[in-house]
Structures are given as structure tokens and as C-alpha cells.
């Protein structure tokens, strides 16, 4: 059996021209133990999957590490018969800093800790989020210690989503397909792509599939419940579907901010943030309906509540509101936007056809939820 040292050497060799492996001693001190714990947790979950039939969002033999290249958000690849995932350290640092900054504002999840103590203004937070490059952390840190703990916990769950997303490019056959058709054996998510080596529609479909895996994987790791208990060492956060949806929703708010900064290039490589977030929410509903149907009604209510709260908060900031426009209001009910529903449904249908026709090894199962009538809450 190949050793971890050998896998490390393969990873380092493959990434040598792409920035190499990040040096842990260069991590900012607040993040060093957090990132180490996150990698240990994720590797443990991957290893556990070897003892039972593995769902698509985990793979027991994948090697995970941190890459040191600011132009790459993440990468999945195969080499010497083994699978690898790399995530840029800056992506992880920025995500943690974003949660700290959000909790330093009194309007973000005001039920956690003593939010009234926080002093970051709409203007300051908006300007921070609109900066193109963030080279240091802790510009804005919550004054209330419970809100710092909550920021750390939501960050870890967001990390779970990111890693489960990258795992999907391996386990759902994306990389094999790209290698067979285009000769591509490394699937990069560039921070600011100017072009992609294959048609954008195909990448949109693959990203939709990976986001579905991110939803399933992060749900599996977070294990939300209908009536969530208070999470230990999380500042008062509940282990419910609202908490889960907020942690993932912030990722897409930050992506929307990035799209606004790089509109001409980013939209070519990924679906728009509203399409992606609706797909994630729907994917979560499908999984919840499959594994714990008694919690389905609560899950839809709580995730929609989180979406509305995030929309109201980012609307107040006048930035990054697009991902949360999935909800439409009328006088008697709340529905999902029809035109957005149609876009997500079309991508999912095309991906399903591609999987059935040309990705025969995939084990993914598709619910017919998106092909039924529009959900009304």
C-alpha cells in the first residue's frame, strides 16, 4: 500500500509548477491550528468511508492538501493511479476572515451572543467585501467572544462544503470524462479565469453536479436536525438547517462579490451565484427527503428563512444579494422564482443526460424534485 509520504511526494511534484504546497509555518497564527484540525477532520471522514459503501461525496483514498497559489481556488486531479485535491490557503484564510468580519457587524445573525456590542458599520463591511485582494486578516473581529466562536464553527462547515465539492469532480466521473474527451487530468477552479479549456456550458453542468455533492457532503458532516440543539463551543449556534444554510450561503455571497469585481471573466466559467445557490438548496432538500423525510418540512422552512435573512442583510449592505434572490414573495405565499427554477432545472436535466450517456460509472441518483411542480411554502 502506498504511504502518505509517497502521496505527498506525488502531490508536491504535480503542483510544483502551480505554486507548490503551502508551508504551514507561514499560516497566520489564528488559522494554523484551525486549518490543521480541518484537514485532520476531513481526512478522517474520508478514511471512515472505506469501511462502508461510500456515497459520492466521500472517497476513502483521496489525498488532500493546501496549495500555495493565489490564482487557484482549488484543484482536483489524478496521478499515478491516485486521486488528489488541493485547496488554496488564501481561499481558506479569506473565508475565515469573512465570517469574522460578518459577525463583527451587529446585523449578522443578531441572535448569537451580544450582537449589540458589535461596532462594524455597513460602510466599513461593504468596503472590506469589495476589496479585490485581502493580504491580511483580522481587520474586523467580533468584540463578543461567542460570536468569534460562531464564526469559527460556520467557517469549518463552509470548508466541508468546499472539500465535498472538489471530491465530486473525482467521484462523479468529471475528471475521467474530461481526460477522455479533452485530455485534461487536472480540473482547476481559477480565482480569476480568463478562459477555460472546454465549452462553458459543460463546466456549468459539472459545477452544478459538484455543488450538489457539496450540499450532500456538508449535510452529512454537519448533521443538522429539525429541532437543533445548541452546538458545543459554537457561541450559541443551533445544529439546525438554518445554521447550515447560512454557512453555505455566505460562500455564494462572497462568490457574487467576486463576480461583481470580475464580471467579464468569472461568468464564463461558472453558473451565476443565484443558479448555484438554488441548486445547493434544492440538492439539500432532495437529500433530506431521502434520508430523514420527517424533517423535510422543517428543512425547507429553515433554509428559506436563512435565505431571506441573508438577502435582507446583504441588501442592507448594498452588495452580494444575487444568490438569495431564489425567493419570490406575493400576498399569500412564498415561492421559488420561476425563471431561476427553469435555469437550474435545465442544467440538472442536461447533466443527468450526460451522466446517463457518457459517465456510466457514476453512482449518482437524481430525484425528480426539480421536474415536479414548483415548490410552494
QUIRA-V121182 format. One record per pair of residues at least 12 apart in sequence whose C-alpha atoms are under 8 Angstrom apart, sorted by the first residue. I is the first residue (numbers start at 1). J is the second residue. Records with the same first field share a line. If there is no record, write none. Layout:
I=J ; J
This chain:
7=63
8=63
10=79 ; 80
11=84
14=79
15=67
18=68 ; 69
19=67 ; 68 ; 69
20=67 ; 68 ; 69
21=65 ; 66 ; 67 ; 68
22=66 ; 67 ; 68 ; 89
23=68
31=93
38=156 ; 159
39=64 ; 65
42=160
43=63 ; 64
45=58
46=58 ; 59 ; 60 ; 61 ; 62
47=59 ; 60 ; 61
48=60
56=168 ; 171 ; 172 ; 213 ; 363 ; 364
57=164 ; 165 ; 167 ; 168 ; 171 ; 213 ; 214 ; 216 ; 217
58=164 ; 167 ; 168 ; 171 ; 217
59=167 ; 171
61=82 ; 83
62=82 ; 83 ; 84 ; 85
63=83 ; 84 ; 85
64=84 ; 85 ; 86
65=85 ; 86 ; 87
66=86 ; 87 ; 88 ; 89
67=86 ; 87 ; 88 ; 89
68=88 ; 89 ; 90
69=88 ; 89
70=88 ; 90 ; 191
71=190 ; 191 ; 192
72=87 ; 88 ; 188 ; 189 ; 190 ; 191
73=87 ; 88 ; 91 ; 188 ; 189 ; 190 ; 191
74=86 ; 87 ; 88 ; 166 ; 188 ; 189 ; 190
75=87 ; 166 ; 186 ; 187 ; 188 ; 189
76=166 ; 167 ; 169 ; 170 ; 175 ; 186 ; 187 ; 188
77=170 ; 175 ; 185 ; 186 ; 187
78=185 ; 186
83=170
85=166 ; 167
87=163
92=159
93=137
94=134 ; 137
95=155 ; 251
96=151 ; 152 ; 155
97=137 ; 138
98=129
99=151 ; 152 ; 154 ; 155
100=138 ; 140 ; 141 ; 142 ; 148 ; 151 ; 152
101=125 ; 138 ; 139 ; 140 ; 141 ; 142
102=125
103=115 ; 118 ; 141 ; 142 ; 147 ; 148 ; 151
104=118 ; 119 ; 120 ; 140 ; 141 ; 142 ; 143 ; 147
105=118 ; 119 ; 120 ; 121 ; 122 ; 125 ; 142
106=118 ; 119 ; 120
107=313
108=313
112=146 ; 147 ; 150 ; 235 ; 236 ; 237
113=144 ; 145 ; 146 ; 147 ; 235 ; 236
114=144 ; 146 ; 147
115=144 ; 147
117=143 ; 144
118=142 ; 143 ; 144
120=140
122=316 ; 317
123=317
125=317
126=317 ; 318 ; 319
129=254 ; 257
130=257 ; 261
132=258 ; 261
145=235
146=234 ; 235 ; 236
147=235
148=235
149=233 ; 234 ; 235
150=234 ; 235 ; 236 ; 237
152=234
153=234
154=243 ; 244 ; 246 ; 247
155=247
157=218 ; 221 ; 222 ; 244 ; 247 ; 248
158=218 ; 247 ; 248 ; 251
160=214 ; 217 ; 218 ; 221
161=214 ; 215 ; 217 ; 218 ; 248
162=214
163=214
164=210 ; 213 ; 214 ; 215 ; 217 ; 218
165=210 ; 211 ; 212 ; 213 ; 214 ; 217
166=210 ; 214
167=210 ; 213
168=209 ; 210 ; 213 ; 214
169=187 ; 206 ; 210
171=362
172=361 ; 362 ; 363 ; 364
173=359 ; 361 ; 362
174=206
175=187
177=358 ; 359
182=198
192=262 ; 265 ; 266
193=265 ; 266 ; 269
194=265 ; 266
195=265 ; 268 ; 269
196=269
200=268 ; 269 ; 270
203=269 ; 270
204=269 ; 270 ; 271 ; 347
205=347 ; 348 ; 350 ; 351
206=351
207=270 ; 271
208=271 ; 276 ; 279 ; 347 ; 348
209=348 ; 351
211=276 ; 279 ; 280
212=279 ; 280 ; 283 ; 284
214=280
215=280 ; 281 ; 283 ; 284
216=283 ; 284 ; 287
219=244 ; 284
222=239 ; 244
223=239
224=239 ; 240 ; 241 ; 244
225=239 ; 240 ; 241 ; 295
226=240 ; 241 ; 295 ; 298 ; 299
227=239 ; 240
228=240
240=302
241=298 ; 299 ; 302 ; 303
242=299 ; 302 ; 303 ; 305 ; 306
243=306
245=281 ; 303 ; 306 ; 307
246=306 ; 307 ; 310
249=277 ; 307 ; 310 ; 323
252=273 ; 276 ; 277 ; 323
253=273 ; 320 ; 321 ; 322 ; 323
254=320
255=273
256=272 ; 273 ; 320 ; 321 ; 322 ; 323
257=319 ; 320
273=322 ; 323
274=322 ; 323 ; 324 ; 325 ; 326 ; 340
275=323 ; 340 ; 343 ; 344
276=323 ; 344
277=323 ; 324
278=323 ; 326 ; 340 ; 341 ; 344
279=344
281=303
282=370
285=299 ; 300
286=367 ; 369
300=377
301=377
304=327
307=324 ; 327
308=324 ; 327
310=324
311=324 ; 325
325=337
326=340
333=376 ; 377
334=376 ; 377
335=374 ; 375 ; 376 ; 377
336=374 ; 375 ; 376
338=374
341=370 ; 374
345=370 ; 371
352=366
